[in-house]
């Protein structure tokens, strides 16, 4: 093996490790916040309804960041945007722990959602560029690292709670870890500033609309899958308590099963997609999601419920990574802009899903609302079959 080839392989590996580290730091920040929500709720004397209203500031910030991120990434590149946004993500995390009243918390949550989504789009743009250096898909493994960071952050949170360490001190430690991680790994990220604009060519309105059609289909697939994913995050515990009638110690079993299989699915999805293709992967993903939800609805008992949620975890695990990977390969459009477009559609599903569940449950039953979500999983398989991938 000559020296040039060795250097190329080493550079490619360094880039992959650095991008993976960025995914881990983003996941660690989010999980750290999630693990201390009850403590912050208690310290600010928020009711459940009040907390729900306050938490809406995160998706509000996320949605407001989408047009800004699509614009700024073409100006400074994904590397600079990722470094700035991941550092800001950790700073606003500390702000969440330092909030003394609901207004400070609202402001920090809005900013936290804003920079968090900028980091999400930037890191996925870096992941798309990294994937181009490999013969086989690797995008899902990056998202698997994010899931592992979620478990890690939750574990650290449990330790901090047991040691009676307040959220502010906890979040400062996380911020320092992220700053150190950025300093160590950022030099290996791919600098695409000045190159993104070169990929944008002058197109007529008709050509741009034609170009947006496949992105729209990818966005619809992501939308349907993220409705299912958002439902699992927000309603799995409620479903196990009110429908499965699980004992207190088992209420979180469905969510835990879902998270485990989602993480494992992301580490195997790249191999499966490389062997069987993206279309078959998405078709199977949608089918597994719908099947898992149907099992939990038709057989509302503990073991079938856990099995059903495990299938949902496997089903949703690969959809968003694969959709991002496909969007990043769009011709005549930079990866950052394409990812922003798909994210706008997909994340709206993540926002719409949980309230939709509550609305349908209010006029019918929680089982009926989960049946509708099963149709969303099936839609992933159907739209994927009719999309050129």
N, C-alpha and C positions, 0 to 999 in steps of 0.2 A: 504494500500500500504506500503510494507516494505521499510526500509531505503536504501537498495541496489538498489531497483527498482527506487526509487525517485532520487538517485544519477545518475543512468544510464540515466534517462530521462533528467535530468538537464544538464549532460555532452553532450548529443546528441543535445539538444537545443542550448547550448553555442557554439558548433562546427558549427551548421547551421548558427547562427547569425554571427559568425566570418567569415565564408566563404562568406556569403552574403555581409558583410562589405567590404571584399576584392574585390568582383565583383563591388561593388559600387565605390570604390576608383579607380579601373582600368578604369571604364566608365567615371568617373569624370575627370580624367587626359586627356583621349582622347577627350572628348567633350570640355574641356577648350582650348586645342590646336586648335580644329576645329573652335571654335567661334572667334578666333583671327587671323585666316589665312589672311583675307583681310588687317588687320592692319600691319601684318608682311610683306605682299606683298608690301604694299605702302611704308613702311619704308625702304625696300631694293630696291625699284624701279624695281620690277620684272614685266615683261609682263605676259599675260595669258599663252603664250607658255613657257616662262621661269619658271613660277610657276609650270606648269604641269611637266616639266622636273625635277625640284627640288623635287617635291612631290614623284617622283618615288623612292627616297632614302628610304622611309619608307618600301614599300614592298621588296626592295632589302635587307634591314636589317632583315626584317621578314624571308625571305627565307634563308638567311645565318645563322640565329639562329636555324633553325630546326634540323640539325644534332648535333649541340652543345647541345641544350636543351635535345634531346633524350639521349645523353651520360651523361650529368651532373646530370640529375634528378635521374639516377640510382646510382650515387655516393653520393649525399648529401641529396636526398629526396625532395619531393615536398614542404614541409613546409619551409625549409631553402631557397630553390630556389625562392619561392613566396615572402618571406620577402625581400630578396636581390633585386629581380627584380622589385617589386612594389616600393621600395624606390628609386632604380635607375631610374625608369620610371618618378618619380616626379622630380628628380634631372635634368634629361635631358630635361624635360618640361621647367624648368627654363632656361636651356641652349638655348632652342629655342627662348625664349624671350630676351635673352642677345646677340644673334648672331648679329654681326655688318656687316657681309658681306655674300655673297652667299656660300663661302667655309665653314665658320663656321656653317651656317645653314644646309648645306649638311651633314656635319659630325654629327651634333646633331640629324638630322632626321634619319640617318642610325642607330645610337645607340638607338634612341627612338623606332624605329621599331624592333630592335634586342631584347631589354629588354622587350618591350611590348608583343612580342610573347612568350617569356619565361614566363612572368607573366600569359599569357593566358593559356598556357599548364599546368603550376603549379596549378593555381586556379581551372581549370577544373578537374585536378587529385584529388585535395582536395574535390571538389564537388562530384566526383564519390564515394569516400570513405564515404562521408557523406550520400549519397543516399542509400548506403548499409545498413545503420542503420534504414532505414524506410521501411515500407511495400509497400508504393506507390511511384511512380516516383516524384522527386522534382527538377530534373536538369533544366527544362525549367524555373522554377521560379527564379533560380539564374541568368539566362540570362535576365529575365524580370527586375531584379534589375539593371543589367548593362544598360538596355534601360532607366529606370527611372533616372539613374545617367546621361545619355546623355541629357535628358530634363533639369535636374538640372544644369549641366555644361553650357548648352546653355543659361539658364536663368541668371546664374551668369555672363556669358560673356556679355549678353545684358546690365546688370547693370553696369559692369566695363566700357563698351564702353560709356554709357550715362554719367558716372561720369568722363570720360576722363582719366581713369587709364591705363597706358601703359601696354602692355603684360608682361614685365619683373616683374613688381610689382604684377600684377594679378597672375602670375604663382608662385611667391614666397608664396603668401597666400595659394594657392592650395597645394603646397609642404608641408607647415607647417601643414595643415589639414590632409594630408595623413600620415605624420610622426606621428602625434598624434594618428591617427586611427590605424596605425600599432602597436604602443606601447600598445594601449588598447586591441586590439583584437588578436594579434599574439600568445599570450600565450595559447589561446584556440584551435589553429589549431592542427591537428593530425600530430604527428611526425612519419613519415614513413621511416626515414633514417635507413639503415641497413636491412629493411624489403623488399624493392623493389627487391634487388638482390636475395632474397630467393625465389621469385616467378618465377625467370628465371631458367628453367631446360635445361639440355643438350639435344638438339634435332638434329636429322639428317637433312641434307639439304632438303630431301623430306618432312619431317614432318614440317619444317619451312615454306616451300612453301605452304603446305596444310593449315597451320595456317594463312598465309597471304591472302588467297583467300577471306575469309569473310571480312577481313579488307579492301581489295581492293574494294569490292562491297560497303562497307560503305563509303569509300573515294569517289567513283563515285557518290553516292547519294549526298554527301556533295558538291562535285565539281559542279554538275548541279544546286543545290540550291543556292550556293554562287555566281555563274554566275548571277543568277536572282537578288540576294541581292546586289551585286556590281553594277549592272546596275541601280537599284533604287537609290542607294546612289549618283552615279555620273551623271546620265542622266535624272532623273525625271524632274528637272527644265528645261532642254533643250527641253525635249519632250513636256512639257506644253507650252513652249514659241513658238516652231516652228511648232508643229503638232496640238496641241489643240488650239493654237492661243489665249491663255489666256491673259487677261489684266495684267498689271504689279503687281497689288495687289494679283492676283490669281496664279502667276507663281509657287509659293512654296506650293500651296494647295495639289498637288499630293504627294509631299515628306512628308508633314505634316500628310496627311491621312495614308500614308504607315507606318510612324514611330509610329503613335498612335495605329493602329491595330496590328502592330508587337509586341509592348509592351504588349498590352492586351492579344494577343494570347499566349504569353509566360507564362502569369499567369494562363491561363486556360488549356494549353496543358498537364500539368501533370495530371490533373483530367481526361481529355479525354483519354490520353494514358493508365491511370490506369484502366479505364472502358472498353475501346474498343481494347486495345492492340497497340503495337508499329507499326506493319505492317499497320493496318488500318489508324493510325494517319499519317504515311508518305504517304500513298496512297492518303488520302484526302488533305494533304498539297500540294502535287504535282499537283493534280487536281485543287485546288483553285488558285494556282500560275498561271497555264496555262490559266485558265478561266479568271482571272483578266487581264492578258496581252492581251488576245484575245478581251475582251470587249473594252479595251482602244485603240486597233488597229482598230477594225471594226467600232467603234463608236467614232471617234476623236472629241468629244465635251466635255465641261467642266464637267457636272455631270456624264456622263458615265466614263470619264477619272478618276475622283475622286473615283467613285465606284470601278473601275477596280484596281486602286492602293491600295485601302483598302483590296480587296481580295488577292492581292499579299502579302501585309503585314501579313495577317493571314496565308497565305500559307507558307511563308518562316520562320515564327516565331519559329516553333517547330522543324524544320529539324535538324539544327546543334546541339542544345542541346540533342535531342534524339539520334543522331548519336554518339555524344561524350559519352553519357551514355552507349550505346550498346558497343562501342569500349572499354570502361573501364572495361567491364565484360569479356573480352577475356581470355580464359583459357591459362595457361602456359606463360603468358606475362603480365608484369606490366602495370598498367593503364597509367603511364606516357609515356612509350614506344609506346603503342598502340595508344594513343592520338596524339603523334608526327607523327606517320605514317599516320593516317587519316587526320591530319591537313595539312600535306605536300600536299596531293592530293586535299583536299578541298580548301585551300587557293590559290592554283594555279588557280582555277576557279574564285576566287575573283579578281585575278590579270589579268587574260585573258579576263574576261567579258567586262569591259569598253573599252579597246582598240579594241576588236572585234566589238563592237557596232559602234565605229567610223569608222572602216574599211568598214563594210557593208553599213553604211549610206553614205560613200563616193562613193561607186560604185553603190548603189541602192538608198534606201530612209531610213529615220529613222524608219518609220513604218515597213519596211521590216526587219530591224534588230531586232525590238521588237518582230516580229513574230517568228524569230529564237529563241529568248530567251524564248518565250512561249513553244517551243519544249523542251527546257531544263527543264522547269517546269513539262511537261508531262513525261519526262524521269525519274524524281524523282519517280512518281507513278509507272512507268513500272518496273524500276530496283528494287524498294521496293517489288513489287509483286513477283519477282523471287529470292528474298534474304531471307534466313532463319533468322528470327528476334525473 
